[in-house]
Amino acid sequence: MSEPARRLRVAVIGVGHLGKFHARIYRENPRAELVAVVDPNAARARELAAELGCAALESASELPADLDAVSIAVPTALHAEVAIPLLERGVPA
C-alpha cells in the first residue's frame, strides 16, 4: 500500500481581487496546504487568513523557508521585485 502524497505547502503574495481567488483555490485543493497569504494591507491579509485558516503576513520576507511554491498575484510591474528574492532563497515562485 502506498503512502498518501504529501501536500504541497504554498502561499499567495498579493490578496487583492485575483489573489483572493488563488488563495481560495489552494485552500480547497486537497493536495495543497495554504500556509500564508501576504499583502502590505495588513487588514486585508488578516481578514482573508482568518477566513481560510492560514497565517497573514505583510511581507514576502516573512514567509517560511519550507514552502513548495508561491503564487505571485501582485501588479505585473512588481512581479520581479517580489519573485527574485524568493527565487534566490530557493522558493519556486
Sequence and secondary structure as in RCSB ss.txt:
>XXXX:A:sequence
MSEPARRLRVAVIGVGHLGKFHARIYRENPRAELVAVVDPNAARARELAAELGCAALESASELPADLDAVSIAVP
TALHAEVAIPLLERGVPA
>XXXX:A:secstr
       EEEEEE  SHHHHHHHHHHHH TTEEEEEEE SSHHHHHHHHHHHTSEEES GGGS TT SEEEE S 
GGGHHHHHHHHHHHT   
